[in-house]
Amino acid sequence: MKTMAAEEVWTCPICRDVQKDIAYAVPCHHKFCLSCILCWAKKKKTCPLCRRIMTVVKVAEWDDDNDLDFTICPPAPPIPACFQAGISPVYSPEHDAPSPSPFLMLPEEQEDMEAEEGSMVGGFLLEVWAALFRQHQEILNPVLPWLHQELQNIFGT
């Protein structure tokens, strides 16, 4: 005869799937699958269930002495949309109307919206990124050694 506890299988409250890599939000100790809570923590620093601020995501013990903890850091401040003094966002009723969530649209509708808005990365048009990098070239300094190596590998110089 099976007990009820043996039949119950834990499912993640975020993805509703059965997972092997279980992690806990600290200090509330709510249980999630590791990938879901880490993805959540990148966007918000509060527990998805109780909304308490998470300080750490603790992976369930792999063995007695080894714990794996992920410290939750506040998100980086957003990059301003306007980079030059005196330039302000264009006002028009079309621009200020809230756009529908891409998660609620059919794939065809999402493609139409993306084509209408132009190519975007990180929520900004490519032209905005180009202006940012032209005006603040120092932003690229951390990636220049990697880029140089990649170009050498591609072009063999």
The 8 nearest C-alpha neighbors of each residue, nearest first, counted from 0:
[[1, 2, 3, 5, 6, 4, 7, 8],
 [2, 0, 3, 5, 6, 4, 7, 8],
 [1, 3, 5, 4, 0, 6, 7, 8],
 [2, 4, 6, 5, 7, 1, 0, 8],
 [5, 3, 7, 2, 6, 8, 1, 9],
 [4, 6, 2, 3, 7, 1, 8, 0],
 [7, 5, 3, 4, 8, 2, 1, 9],
 [8, 6, 4, 5, 3, 9, 2, 10],
 [7, 9, 6, 10, 17, 5, 4, 18],
 [8, 10, 17, 7, 11, 18, 16, 15],
 [11, 9, 17, 16, 15, 12, 8, 18],
 [10, 12, 15, 31, 13, 16, 32, 14],
 [13, 11, 15, 14, 10, 31, 30, 16],
 [12, 14, 11, 15, 35, 31, 47, 36],
 [13, 15, 16, 11, 12, 35, 10, 32],
 [16, 14, 11, 10, 12, 13, 17, 9],
 [15, 17, 10, 14, 11, 18, 12, 13],
 [16, 18, 10, 9, 11, 15, 19, 8],
 [19, 17, 20, 32, 16, 21, 10, 11],
 [18, 20, 21, 17, 32, 33, 9, 22],
 [21, 19, 33, 32, 18, 22, 59, 58],
 [20, 22, 32, 33, 59, 31, 19, 58],
 [23, 21, 58, 33, 59, 57, 31, 32],
 [24, 22, 30, 57, 28, 29, 56, 31],
 [23, 25, 56, 28, 29, 27, 53, 26],
 [26, 24, 27, 55, 28, 53, 54, 56],
 [25, 27, 28, 24, 53, 54, 55, 52],
 [28, 26, 25, 29, 24, 51, 53, 49],
 [29, 27, 24, 23, 25, 26, 30, 57],
 [30, 28, 23, 24, 27, 31, 48, 25],
 [29, 31, 23, 22, 28, 24, 21, 32],
 [32, 30, 11, 22, 21, 36, 33, 23],
 [31, 33, 21, 35, 20, 11, 34, 22],
 [32, 34, 22, 21, 36, 35, 20, 37],
 [33, 35, 37, 36, 32, 38, 20, 31],
 [36, 34, 38, 32, 37, 33, 39, 13],
 [35, 37, 39, 38, 33, 34, 40, 31],
 [38, 36, 40, 34, 39, 35, 33, 41],
 [37, 39, 35, 41, 36, 40, 34, 42],
 [40, 38, 36, 37, 41, 42, 43, 35],
 [41, 39, 37, 43, 44, 42, 38, 36],
 [42, 40, 38, 39, 43, 37, 74, 44],
 [41, 43, 40, 39, 44, 38, 74, 37],
 [44, 42, 40, 45, 41, 39, 74, 73],
 [43, 45, 40, 53, 52, 71, 73, 46],
 [46, 44, 52, 50, 51, 53, 43, 47],
 [45, 47, 50, 51, 48, 49, 53, 52],
 [48, 46, 50, 49, 45, 39, 13, 51],
 [49, 47, 46, 50, 29, 12, 51, 45],
 [48, 50, 51, 46, 47, 27, 45, 29],
 [51, 49, 46, 45, 47, 48, 52, 53],
 [52, 50, 45, 46, 49, 53, 27, 26],
 [51, 53, 45, 44, 46, 50, 54, 26],
 [54, 52, 45, 25, 44, 55, 46, 24],
 [53, 55, 71, 25, 70, 52, 26, 56],
 [56, 54, 70, 25, 71, 69, 53, 57],
 [57, 55, 24, 69, 23, 68, 25, 22],
 [56, 58, 68, 23, 22, 55, 67, 59],
 [59, 57, 22, 67, 21, 68, 60, 23],
 [60, 58, 22, 21, 61, 57, 23, 66],
 [61, 59, 62, 66, 58, 65, 63, 67],
 [62, 60, 65, 59, 66, 63, 58, 64],
 [61, 63, 60, 65, 64, 66, 59, 67],
 [62, 64, 65, 60, 61, 66, 59, 67],
 [65, 63, 62, 66, 60, 61, 67, 59],
 [66, 64, 62, 63, 61, 60, 67, 59],
 [67, 65, 60, 68, 58, 64, 61, 59],
 [66, 68, 58, 57, 65, 69, 60, 59],
 [67, 69, 57, 56, 58, 55, 70, 66],
 [70, 68, 56, 55, 71, 57, 67, 58],
 [71, 69, 55, 54, 72, 68, 56, 57],
 [70, 72, 54, 55, 69, 44, 53, 73],
 [73, 71, 70, 74, 44, 54, 41, 40],
 [72, 74, 75, 44, 71, 43, 41, 76],
 [75, 73, 72, 76, 42, 41, 43, 44],
 [74, 76, 77, 73, 72, 78, 41, 42],
 [77, 75, 74, 78, 73, 79, 72, 42],
 [78, 76, 79, 75, 74, 80, 121, 122],
 [77, 79, 80, 76, 81, 75, 82, 131],
 [80, 78, 81, 77, 82, 76, 131, 123],
 [79, 81, 78, 82, 127, 88, 123, 87],
 [82, 80, 79, 83, 87, 86, 88, 84],
 [81, 83, 131, 80, 84, 79, 86, 130],
 [84, 82, 86, 81, 85, 134, 87, 131],
 [85, 83, 86, 82, 81, 87, 80, 134],
 [84, 86, 83, 87, 81, 82, 88, 89],
 [87, 85, 84, 83, 81, 88, 82, 89],
 [86, 88, 81, 85, 89, 84, 80, 83],
 [87, 89, 90, 86, 81, 80, 94, 91],
 [90, 88, 87, 91, 94, 86, 95, 92],
 [91, 89, 88, 94, 92, 95, 93, 87],
 [90, 92, 94, 93, 95, 89, 96, 88],
 [91, 93, 95, 94, 96, 90, 97, 89],
 [92, 94, 91, 96, 95, 90, 97, 98],
 [95, 93, 91, 92, 96, 90, 89, 97],
 [96, 94, 92, 93, 97, 91, 90, 98],
 [95, 97, 93, 94, 92, 98, 91, 99],
 [98, 96, 95, 99, 94, 93, 100, 92],
 [97, 99, 96, 100, 101, 95, 94, 112],
 [100, 98, 101, 97, 103, 104, 102, 96],
 [99, 101, 102, 103, 98, 104, 97, 109],
 [102, 100, 104, 103, 109, 99, 105, 98],
 [103, 101, 100, 104, 105, 99, 109, 106],
 [104, 102, 101, 100, 105, 99, 109, 106],
 [105, 103, 101, 102, 108, 109, 106, 100],
 [104, 106, 108, 107, 109, 103, 102, 101],
 [107, 105, 109, 108, 110, 104, 111, 101],
 [108, 106, 110, 109, 105, 111, 104, 112],
 [109, 107, 111, 105, 110, 106, 104, 112],
 [108, 110, 106, 112, 111, 107, 104, 101],
 [111, 109, 113, 107, 112, 108, 114, 106],
 [112, 110, 108, 114, 109, 113, 115, 107],
 [111, 113, 115, 109, 110, 114, 116, 108],
 [114, 112, 110, 116, 115, 111, 117, 109],
 [115, 113, 117, 111, 112, 116, 110, 118],
 [114, 116, 112, 113, 117, 111, 110, 118],
 [117, 115, 113, 114, 112, 118, 119, 124],
 [118, 116, 114, 115, 113, 119, 124, 125],
 [117, 119, 124, 125, 116, 113, 120, 114],
 [118, 120, 124, 123, 125, 122, 117, 121],
 [121, 119, 122, 123, 124, 125, 118, 128],
 [120, 122, 123, 119, 124, 128, 125, 78],
 [121, 123, 120, 119, 124, 125, 118, 80],
 [124, 122, 119, 120, 121, 127, 125, 128],
 [125, 123, 119, 127, 126, 118, 120, 128],
 [124, 126, 128, 127, 119, 129, 118, 123],
 [125, 127, 129, 124, 128, 130, 123, 131],
 [128, 126, 130, 124, 125, 129, 131, 123],
 [127, 129, 131, 125, 126, 130, 132, 124],
 [128, 130, 126, 132, 127, 131, 133, 125],
 [131, 129, 133, 127, 128, 132, 134, 126],
 [130, 132, 128, 134, 129, 133, 135, 127],
 [131, 133, 135, 136, 129, 134, 130, 128],
 [134, 132, 130, 131, 135, 136, 129, 128],
 [133, 135, 131, 132, 136, 130, 82, 83],
 [136, 134, 132, 137, 133, 131, 138, 139],
 [135, 137, 132, 138, 133, 139, 134, 140],
 [136, 138, 140, 139, 135, 132, 141, 134],
 [139, 137, 136, 140, 135, 132, 141, 142],
 [138, 140, 137, 142, 141, 136, 143, 132],
 [139, 141, 137, 143, 142, 138, 136, 144],
 [142, 140, 139, 143, 138, 144, 145, 137],
 [143, 141, 145, 140, 139, 144, 146, 147],
 [142, 144, 146, 140, 145, 141, 147, 139],
 [145, 143, 147, 146, 142, 148, 141, 140],
 [144, 146, 148, 142, 143, 147, 149, 141],
 [147, 145, 143, 149, 148, 144, 142, 150],
 [146, 148, 144, 150, 145, 149, 143, 151],
 [149, 147, 151, 145, 146, 150, 152, 144],
 [150, 148, 146, 152, 151, 147, 145, 153],
 [149, 151, 153, 147, 152, 148, 154, 146],
 [150, 152, 148, 155, 156, 154, 149, 153],
 [153, 151, 149, 155, 150, 154, 148, 156],
 [152, 154, 150, 151, 155, 149, 156, 148],
 [153, 155, 151, 156, 152, 150, 149, 148],
 [156, 154, 151, 152, 153, 150, 149, 148],
 [155, 151, 154, 152, 150, 153, 148, 147]]
